[in-house]
Amino acid sequence: MIETQNLDLYAKIEPLIGFDEAYEALYQIYLDLLSPYDIKTILDVGCGNGNFLLHLQKQYEAEGIDLSPRMVEIATKKGVKATNRQLSSVKENFDAIVAIGDVLNYLRHDELKDFLVEIERVLNGGGLFICDVNTLHGFEEVTAGSMSVDFGDQFLSIDSEYLDGILTTEMTLFESIGGECYKKEQDMILQFYHDNTLITKETPLALLATKDITLFSDDVDKQLFIFQK
Ligand SMILES: C[S@@+](CC[C@H](N)C(=O)[O-])C[C@H]1O[C@@H](n2cnc3c(N)ncnc32)[C@H](O)[C@@H]1O
């Protein structure tokens, strides 16, 4: 197993947040963008709970990687192929790679270039890379703020603050362990804002197109990029 940026608690709370419907809409956008291309093999980087792999494996030879061992466990239980490893350890090559649901925002600016160079290495010639990142509006107006959900035996509180290009999300989960007793788990995730020019500057791939996405609000909260090797 490899070290993660506190991504396992996120894996545990994700089902409580209720983003599934919005994510399904995002998956459909990706599937529509992939469909005109002659693709056999796809790598889903940051595959998370494996829900997008469930779609992909109907049409492609698809597999995923994720830095969170818990996410990989959740994904593999759904019957998709997912492993807990870094992109840099991937030896196979793929016709397409996707990084869906702001995976690139988990990388600091100084990690972005190496990641994008690795994407290029893992792609076959002519291969596609599709990814999305949170816009400034997405960070400042959609993601920042507080929420809590109470299921009786589970109580979740999330506080996100966006400051100087970094979104800090603190998650606290209380779970009933019987009687009046609760187990408390607490962790923090950092996400980094990357503007469009940074992403296109740091990749050796050619930019084919960008697409504005309005997933959680009426304004553009995610920016999607399609690159080709
Ligand atoms: C917001 S979730 C999106 C998950 C998934 N793509 C989906 O559509 O539900 C971001 C995921 O990226 C993973 N992740 C973050 N940085 C990563 C990296 N450098 N390599 C692989 N996975 C990463 C996290 O563990 C998390 O599961």
The ligand as a Tripos MOL2 file, in Angstrom:
@<TRIPOS>MOLECULE
LIG
   27    29     1     0     0
SMALL
NO_CHARGES

@<TRIPOS>ATOM
      1 C1        -13.2750   13.4360   -6.0900 C.3       1 LIG1
      2 S1        -12.6430   11.8140   -6.1980 S.3       1 LIG1
      3 C2        -13.2280   11.3350   -7.8070 C.3       1 LIG1
      4 C3        -13.2520    9.8530   -7.9490 C.3       1 LIG1
      5 C4        -13.7750    9.2550   -9.2200 C.3       1 LIG1
      6 N1        -13.0070    9.6540  -10.3790 N.3       1 LIG1
      7 C5        -15.2370    9.4780   -9.4210 C.2       1 LIG1
      8 O1        -15.6190    9.8900  -10.5060 O.co2     1 LIG1
      9 O2        -16.0290    9.2550   -8.4920 O.co2     1 LIG1
     10 C6        -10.8900   12.0210   -6.4760 C.3       1 LIG1
     11 C7        -10.1440   10.6980   -6.3890 C.3       1 LIG1
     12 O3         -8.8150   10.8880   -6.8550 O.3       1 LIG1
     13 C8         -7.9410   10.0990   -6.0680 C.3       1 LIG1
     14 N2         -6.6010   10.6600   -6.2860 N.ar      1 LIG1
     15 C9         -6.1580   11.8840   -5.9270 C.ar      1 LIG1
     16 N3         -4.9160   12.0890   -6.3880 N.ar      1 LIG1
     17 C10        -4.5730   10.9760   -7.0960 C.ar      1 LIG1
     18 C11        -3.4170   10.5910   -7.8360 C.ar      1 LIG1
     19 N4         -2.3500   11.3910   -7.9380 N.pl3     1 LIG1
     20 N5         -3.4030    9.3690   -8.4230 N.ar      1 LIG1
     21 C12        -4.4690    8.5480   -8.3100 C.ar      1 LIG1
     22 N6         -5.5880    8.8540   -7.6090 N.ar      1 LIG1
     23 C13        -5.6510   10.0660   -7.0290 C.ar      1 LIG1
     24 C14        -8.5190   10.1760   -4.6820 C.3       1 LIG1
     25 O4         -8.1240    9.1210   -3.8500 O.3       1 LIG1
     26 C15       -10.0290   10.1300   -4.9940 C.3       1 LIG1
     27 O5        -10.5050    8.7980   -5.0040 O.3       1 LIG1
@<TRIPOS>BOND
     1     1     2 1
     2     2     3 1
     3     2    10 1
     4     3     4 1
     5     4     5 1
     6     5     6 1
     7     5     7 1
     8     7     8 2
     9     7     9 1
    10    10    11 1
    11    11    12 1
    12    11    26 1
    13    12    13 1
    14    13    14 1
    15    13    24 1
    16    14    15 ar
    17    14    23 ar
    18    15    16 ar
    19    16    17 ar
    20    17    18 ar
    21    17    23 ar
    22    18    19 1
    23    18    20 ar
    24    20    21 ar
    25    21    22 ar
    26    22    23 ar
    27    24    25 1
    28    24    26 1
    29    26    27 1
@<TRIPOS>SUBSTRUCTURE
     1 LIG1         1 GROUP 0 **** ****
